[in-house]
């Protein structure tokens, strides 16, 4: 049985904090509203905190989650190979179907900012390649890095153009006014109806034929990141010395550089360059943060914080869905109704407290149970094993990747 690499769990648990904070922008201001803050009157302090969260967290933690998704997929596949299981890829397809189903339920009944649906579809695309040798995934990793550098370099030579929005100012105001009213004071059924039927002019403008590549990228990019995760798995990156410079520490040193260059969306006069830098250094920051947590775990493995992070990592699916329930309850009208309000600094503090409470809960839970509830359901779907089983700690303690 394969030994579980627990510093990867700690990194995954840490990524859940970043995803929670990035999703806070959507919970409080809406999927399109977070990018059109001119419709919200934030005071100076809340505006500064908003920009800080947007720069540090947005776009920097989902890549970590996707990389670890690919990493775990490879470990699961290798575990099935070691056990000489049949129909390994079919089992992975069953797992993808389970993730897609959870994503559909999550996006319809709880929150529209779901990532599981895209991850499940990307998993189906990726499964045929899962058994290829390490050199294939190394090439994909190199091509991704080269592509990011190339796109960023190209942006320096693209002339600045003033492109007028096809959305009228009246349509923008009407949509934002309706969004704020429904989400801040509407009932569950009213918000559910708005989520399905409210016409978002900003999204409509984005999803034109010219921008259909953006939609495809939302599905293909996770599959590419899965490949990078598989390369990390096959190269043993998480098992390597965290003090090694070129594989780990260089990315830690690049964390402040990445944050500064990501913030160019607020200080650069060239929008094309700013967004290219923001996109590229989101990935550099991802590797920096992964390397930092790996380094801290290797030096403080037995600390309460690291125990909490790896516990959350083992319950990542359950924690992720729970965070959506917390976020919608805090901000939507059927809960506390704080949507669109000028309290962003307090929102950040509330979410940090909720994350810490989740960490405490995760540590307690894993003292009594082997799997999280959603992790157990996904495991059952993966192996198509519907026999009644306990998942409490009085059963044999399964440490391998078969319990993902």
C-alpha positions as CSV (number, residue, x, y, z in Angstrom):
1,X,0.0,0.0,0.0
2,X,1.3,3.4,-0.9
3,X,2.3,5.6,1.9
4,X,0.3,8.9,2.0
5,X,2.4,12.0,1.5
6,X,1.0,14.2,4.2
7,X,2.8,17.5,3.3
8,X,0.7,17.4,0.1
9,X,-2.4,17.2,2.4
10,X,-1.1,20.2,4.3
11,X,-0.6,22.2,1.1
12,X,-4.2,21.2,0.0
13,X,-5.5,22.3,3.4
14,X,-3.8,25.6,3.0
15,X,-5.2,26.0,-0.5
16,X,-8.6,25.8,0.9
17,X,-7.9,29.0,2.8
18,X,-7.0,30.8,-0.4
19,X,-10.0,29.5,-2.3
20,X,-12.2,30.6,0.6
21,X,-10.8,34.1,0.5
22,X,-10.9,34.3,-3.3
23,X,-14.5,33.1,-3.2
24,X,-15.3,35.8,-0.6
25,X,-15.1,38.3,-3.4
26,X,-17.9,36.5,-5.2
27,X,-19.9,35.8,-2.1
28,X,-20.0,39.4,-1.1
29,X,-20.2,41.2,-4.5
30,X,-21.3,38.6,-7.1
31,X,-19.5,36.7,-9.9
32,X,-19.4,39.8,-12.2
33,X,-19.8,42.4,-9.5
34,X,-16.3,41.7,-8.0
35,X,-14.8,43.0,-11.2
36,X,-17.0,46.1,-11.3
37,X,-16.5,47.7,-7.9
38,X,-17.5,51.1,-9.2
39,X,-21.1,50.0,-8.3
40,X,-20.1,49.6,-4.6
41,X,-19.1,52.5,-2.4
42,X,-16.3,51.0,-0.3
43,X,-14.5,53.2,2.2
44,X,-10.7,53.6,1.9
45,X,-9.8,50.8,4.3
46,X,-12.3,48.3,2.8
47,X,-11.2,49.1,-0.7
48,X,-7.5,48.5,0.3
49,X,-8.4,45.2,1.9
50,X,-10.4,44.2,-1.1
51,X,-7.5,44.9,-3.5
52,X,-5.1,43.1,-1.2
53,X,-7.3,40.0,-1.2
54,X,-7.8,40.2,-5.0
55,X,-4.1,40.4,-5.7
56,X,-2.9,37.7,-3.2
57,X,-5.7,35.2,-3.4
58,X,-7.5,35.5,-6.7
59,X,-6.1,33.1,-9.3
60,X,-3.3,31.9,-7.1
61,X,-4.9,29.1,-5.1
62,X,-7.1,27.4,-7.7
63,X,-3.9,26.3,-9.6
64,X,-2.7,24.7,-6.3
65,X,-6.0,22.8,-5.9
66,X,-5.8,21.6,-9.5
67,X,-2.2,20.5,-9.3
68,X,-3.0,18.5,-6.2
69,X,-6.0,17.1,-7.9
70,X,-3.7,15.7,-10.6
71,X,-1.1,14.6,-8.0
72,X,-3.8,12.6,-6.1
73,X,-5.2,11.2,-9.4
74,X,-1.7,9.8,-10.2
75,X,-1.3,8.4,-6.7
76,X,-4.7,6.8,-6.9
77,X,-4.0,5.3,-10.3
78,X,-0.6,3.9,-9.1
79,X,-2.3,2.5,-6.0
80,X,-4.8,0.6,-8.2
81,X,-2.0,-0.7,-10.4
82,X,-0.1,-2.0,-7.3
83,X,-3.2,-3.8,-6.2
84,X,-3.6,-5.2,-9.7
85,X,-7.1,-3.8,-10.0
86,X,-9.0,-4.2,-13.3
87,X,-10.8,-1.4,-15.1
88,X,-8.6,1.3,-13.5
89,X,-9.5,4.0,-16.0
90,X,-13.2,3.1,-15.8
91,X,-13.0,3.6,-12.0
92,X,-11.5,7.0,-12.6
93,X,-14.3,7.8,-15.1
94,X,-16.8,6.8,-12.3
95,X,-15.0,9.2,-10.0
96,X,-15.2,12.0,-12.6
97,X,-18.9,11.3,-13.0
98,X,-19.3,11.6,-9.2
99,X,-17.4,14.9,-9.2
100,X,-19.5,16.3,-12.1
101,X,-22.7,15.3,-10.3
102,X,-21.6,17.0,-7.1
103,X,-20.6,20.1,-9.2
104,X,-24.0,20.2,-10.8
105,X,-25.8,19.9,-7.5
106,X,-23.5,22.4,-5.9
107,X,-23.9,25.1,-8.6
108,X,-27.6,24.7,-8.8
109,X,-28.7,24.4,-5.2
110,X,-25.9,26.2,-3.3
111,X,-23.6,28.6,-5.3
112,X,-22.9,29.4,-8.9
113,X,-19.1,29.8,-8.3
114,X,-18.6,26.0,-8.4
115,X,-15.3,24.5,-9.7
116,X,-16.1,20.8,-9.4
117,X,-18.1,20.6,-12.7
118,X,-15.1,22.0,-14.7
119,X,-12.7,19.8,-12.8
120,X,-14.8,16.7,-13.5
121,X,-15.0,17.4,-17.2
122,X,-11.3,18.1,-17.3
123,X,-10.7,14.8,-15.5
124,X,-12.6,13.0,-18.3
125,X,-10.3,14.7,-20.9
126,X,-7.2,13.8,-18.9
127,X,-7.9,10.1,-18.0
128,X,-6.6,8.7,-21.3
129,X,-3.2,10.2,-20.6
130,X,-2.9,9.2,-17.0
131,X,-0.7,6.1,-17.7
132,X,1.9,7.9,-19.8
133,X,5.5,8.1,-18.7
134,X,7.1,11.0,-16.7
135,X,8.7,12.6,-19.8
136,X,5.3,13.3,-21.3
137,X,4.2,15.3,-18.2
138,X,7.5,17.0,-18.0
139,X,7.1,18.3,-21.5
140,X,3.6,19.6,-20.7
141,X,5.0,21.4,-17.6
142,X,7.8,23.0,-19.7
143,X,5.3,24.0,-22.5
144,X,3.0,25.6,-19.9
145,X,5.9,27.6,-18.4
146,X,7.1,28.6,-21.9
147,X,3.5,29.6,-22.9
148,X,3.1,31.8,-19.9
149,X,6.4,33.5,-20.5
150,X,5.6,33.9,-24.2
151,X,2.1,35.4,-23.6
152,X,3.5,37.8,-21.1
153,X,6.4,38.9,-23.4
154,X,4.0,39.3,-26.3
155,X,1.8,41.7,-24.3
156,X,4.7,44.2,-24.2
157,X,4.4,44.6,-28.0
158,X,0.6,44.8,-28.3
159,X,-0.5,48.4,-28.8
160,X,-2.9,49.8,-26.3
161,X,-6.4,50.0,-27.7
162,X,-9.5,51.7,-26.2
163,X,-12.2,49.1,-26.6
164,X,-15.7,50.3,-25.7
165,X,-17.9,47.9,-23.9
166,X,-20.9,46.6,-25.8
167,X,-23.0,46.7,-22.6
168,X,-24.9,50.0,-22.1
169,X,-24.5,51.9,-18.9
170,X,-28.2,51.5,-18.2
171,X,-28.1,47.7,-18.6
172,X,-25.1,47.6,-16.2
173,X,-26.9,49.7,-13.6
174,X,-30.1,47.7,-13.9
175,X,-28.4,44.4,-13.6
176,X,-26.3,45.5,-10.6
177,X,-29.3,47.0,-8.8
178,X,-31.3,43.9,-9.3
179,X,-28.4,41.7,-8.2
180,X,-27.9,43.6,-5.0
181,X,-31.6,43.7,-4.1
182,X,-32.2,40.0,-4.7
183,X,-29.0,38.6,-3.2
184,X,-29.1,40.9,-0.1
185,X,-32.8,40.5,0.8
186,X,-34.2,37.7,-1.3
187,X,-35.5,34.3,-0.1
188,X,-33.8,31.1,-1.1
189,X,-36.3,30.5,-3.9
190,X,-35.9,34.0,-5.2
191,X,-32.1,33.8,-5.2
192,X,-32.3,30.3,-6.9
193,X,-34.5,31.8,-9.5
194,X,-32.2,34.8,-10.1
195,X,-29.2,32.5,-10.3
196,X,-30.9,30.6,-13.2
197,X,-32.7,33.4,-15.0
198,X,-31.1,36.8,-14.2
199,X,-29.4,38.0,-17.4
200,X,-25.8,39.0,-16.7
201,X,-24.8,41.5,-19.4
202,X,-21.1,41.3,-18.4
203,X,-21.1,37.6,-18.8
204,X,-22.9,37.8,-22.1
205,X,-20.3,40.2,-23.4
206,X,-17.5,37.9,-22.3
207,X,-19.1,34.7,-23.8
208,X,-19.1,35.9,-27.4
209,X,-17.8,33.8,-30.3
210,X,-14.6,35.8,-30.2
211,X,-14.1,34.9,-26.5
212,X,-15.3,31.3,-26.6
213,X,-11.6,30.4,-26.0
214,X,-12.0,31.7,-22.5
215,X,-14.7,29.1,-21.9
216,X,-12.6,26.3,-23.3
217,X,-9.6,27.5,-21.3
218,X,-11.8,27.1,-18.1
219,X,-12.0,23.4,-19.0
220,X,-8.6,22.7,-20.6
221,X,-6.5,24.6,-18.1
222,X,-7.4,22.3,-15.2
223,X,-6.4,19.3,-17.4
224,X,-3.1,20.9,-18.1
225,X,-2.5,21.6,-14.4
226,X,-3.4,17.9,-13.7
227,X,-0.5,17.0,-16.0
228,X,1.8,19.3,-13.9
229,X,0.5,17.6,-10.8
230,X,1.2,14.2,-12.2
231,X,4.8,15.3,-13.0
232,X,5.2,16.5,-9.4
233,X,4.0,13.1,-8.3
234,X,6.3,11.1,-10.7
235,X,9.3,13.3,-9.9
236,X,8.7,13.0,-6.1
237,X,8.6,16.7,-5.7
238,X,6.8,16.6,-2.3
239,X,9.3,14.1,-1.0
240,X,12.4,16.1,-2.0
241,X,14.3,18.3,0.4
242,X,12.4,21.5,1.0
243,X,15.7,23.4,1.5
244,X,16.8,22.7,-2.1
245,X,17.2,26.0,-3.9
246,X,16.2,25.3,-7.5
247,X,13.2,23.1,-6.8
248,X,11.7,24.9,-3.8
249,X,13.4,27.9,-2.2
250,X,13.6,30.0,-5.4
251,X,9.8,30.0,-5.6
252,X,9.6,31.1,-1.9
253,X,11.9,34.0,-2.7
254,X,9.7,34.9,-5.7
255,X,6.6,35.3,-3.5
256,X,7.0,39.1,-2.8
257,X,8.0,39.6,-6.5
258,X,4.9,37.8,-7.6
259,X,2.6,39.8,-5.4
260,X,4.1,43.1,-6.6
261,X,3.7,42.1,-10.3
262,X,0.2,40.7,-9.8
263,X,-0.8,44.1,-8.3
264,X,0.1,45.7,-11.6
265,X,-3.6,45.6,-12.4
266,X,-3.9,48.5,-10.1
267,X,-0.9,50.6,-11.0
268,X,0.2,49.8,-14.6
269,X,-1.0,52.2,-17.3
270,X,-0.9,49.4,-19.9
271,X,-3.9,47.1,-19.2
272,X,-2.7,44.3,-21.5
273,X,0.7,44.1,-19.8
274,X,-0.9,44.3,-16.4
275,X,-3.3,41.4,-16.9
276,X,-0.6,39.2,-18.6
277,X,1.7,39.8,-15.6
278,X,-1.2,39.1,-13.2
279,X,-2.0,35.8,-15.0
280,X,1.6,34.6,-15.2
281,X,2.7,35.5,-11.7
282,X,-0.5,33.9,-10.3
283,X,1.1,30.6,-11.2
284,X,4.5,31.7,-9.9
285,X,2.9,32.7,-6.6
286,X,1.1,29.3,-6.6
287,X,4.4,27.4,-6.7
288,X,5.9,29.8,-4.1
289,X,3.1,29.2,-1.6
290,X,3.3,25.4,-2.2
291,X,7.0,25.5,-1.6
292,X,6.5,27.6,1.5
293,X,4.0,25.2,3.1
294,X,6.2,22.3,2.1
295,X,9.2,24.0,3.8
296,X,7.2,24.8,6.9
297,X,5.7,21.3,7.1
298,X,9.2,19.7,6.9
299,X,10.4,21.9,9.8
300,X,7.2,22.0,11.9
301,X,5.5,18.7,11.0
302,X,4.1,18.1,14.5
303,X,2.8,21.6,15.1
304,X,-0.9,22.2,15.7
305,X,-1.2,24.3,12.6
306,X,0.3,21.7,10.3
307,X,-1.8,19.0,11.9
308,X,-4.8,21.2,11.2
309,X,-3.8,21.9,7.6
310,X,-3.2,18.2,6.7
311,X,-6.5,17.2,8.4
312,X,-8.3,19.8,6.2
313,X,-6.5,18.5,3.2
314,X,-7.8,15.0,3.8
315,X,-11.4,16.4,4.0
316,X,-11.0,18.9,1.1
317,X,-14.2,18.1,-0.8
318,X,-16.4,18.2,2.3
319,X,-14.6,21.4,3.5
320,X,-15.0,23.1,0.1
321,X,-18.8,22.5,0.0
322,X,-19.1,23.5,3.6
323,X,-17.4,26.8,2.8
324,X,-20.0,27.5,0.1
325,X,-22.8,27.0,2.6
326,X,-21.0,29.3,5.1
327,X,-20.4,32.0,2.4
328,X,-24.0,32.0,1.1
329,X,-25.5,31.9,4.6
330,X,-23.4,34.9,5.7
331,X,-24.1,37.1,2.6
332,X,-27.4,36.0,1.0
333,X,-30.8,37.3,2.0
334,X,-32.0,33.9,3.4
335,X,-29.1,34.1,5.8
336,X,-27.5,37.2,7.4
337,X,-27.9,39.3,4.2
338,X,-24.5,41.1,4.1
339,X,-24.3,41.0,0.3
340,X,-22.8,44.2,-1.2
341,X,-22.3,45.9,2.1
342,X,-19.3,48.1,3.0
343,X,-17.8,45.7,5.6
344,X,-15.2,43.9,3.6
345,X,-12.5,44.0,6.4
346,X,-14.9,42.4,8.8
347,X,-15.9,39.8,6.1
348,X,-12.2,38.8,5.9
349,X,-12.0,38.4,9.7
350,X,-15.2,36.4,9.8
351,X,-13.9,34.0,7.1
352,X,-10.6,33.6,8.8
353,X,-12.4,32.6,12.0
354,X,-14.6,30.2,10.1
355,X,-11.5,28.6,8.5
356,X,-9.9,28.1,11.9
357,X,-13.1,26.6,13.2
358,X,-13.1,24.2,10.2
359,X,-9.5,23.3,11.0
360,X,-10.4,22.4,14.6
361,X,-13.4,20.4,13.4
362,X,-11.3,18.5,10.8
363,X,-8.7,17.5,13.5
364,X,-11.5,16.3,15.8
365,X,-13.4,14.5,12.9
366,X,-10.3,12.5,11.8
367,X,-9.8,11.2,15.3
368,X,-13.1,9.4,15.0
369,X,-13.5,8.8,11.3
370,X,-11.4,7.7,8.4
371,X,-13.2,9.5,5.6
372,X,-15.1,12.7,5.2
373,X,-18.8,12.2,4.2
374,X,-18.4,13.4,0.7
375,X,-15.0,11.7,0.4
376,X,-16.7,8.4,1.4
377,X,-19.5,8.9,-1.2
378,X,-16.9,9.6,-3.9
379,X,-14.9,6.6,-2.9
380,X,-18.0,4.4,-3.1
381,X,-18.8,5.8,-6.6
382,X,-15.2,5.3,-7.7
383,X,-15.0,1.6,-6.8
384,X,-18.7,0.9,-7.4
385,X,-18.8,-0.8,-4.1
386,X,-22.2,-0.2,-2.4
387,X,-21.7,-2.6,0.5
388,X,-22.5,-1.0,3.9
389,X,-19.2,0.0,5.4
390,X,-18.1,1.8,8.5
391,X,-15.7,4.7,8.2
392,X,-15.1,5.1,11.9
393,X,-11.6,4.7,13.4
394,X,-12.5,1.3,14.9
395,X,-12.0,-0.2,11.5
396,X,-8.6,-0.9,10.0
397,X,-6.9,2.5,9.6
398,X,-6.3,2.9,5.9
399,X,-3.4,5.2,5.2
400,X,-2.9,4.8,1.5
401,X,-4.2,6.8,-1.4
402,X,-7.0,4.3,-1.9
403,X,-9.0,6.4,0.6
404,X,-9.0,9.6,-1.5
